[in-house]
Amino acid sequence: MWFVITVMLTFNSGEIVSREYLQETFPDTWICHKHIANNKVELLLPHLQENLKSFEFFCESRYGSEV
């Protein structure tokens, strides 16, 4: 099992979109959350738009071969 970062984006229109950050995977949830805490702005920058209302980061488990 390994973990990836997912960002949930909510826009002013009410649309909710989730995106997976697949450039890096993590062996456990603690390392994943530490990466989020240390890199929030860098992780969010590609998704910034004028109509972005809110966002949330998650560490989600995956099974199978790593990315």
Protein Blocks (a to p, Z undefined) as FASTA:
>chain_A
ZZddddddddfkopacddddfkbccfbfklmmmmmmmmmmmmmmmmgcfklmbdcddddd
dedjdZZ
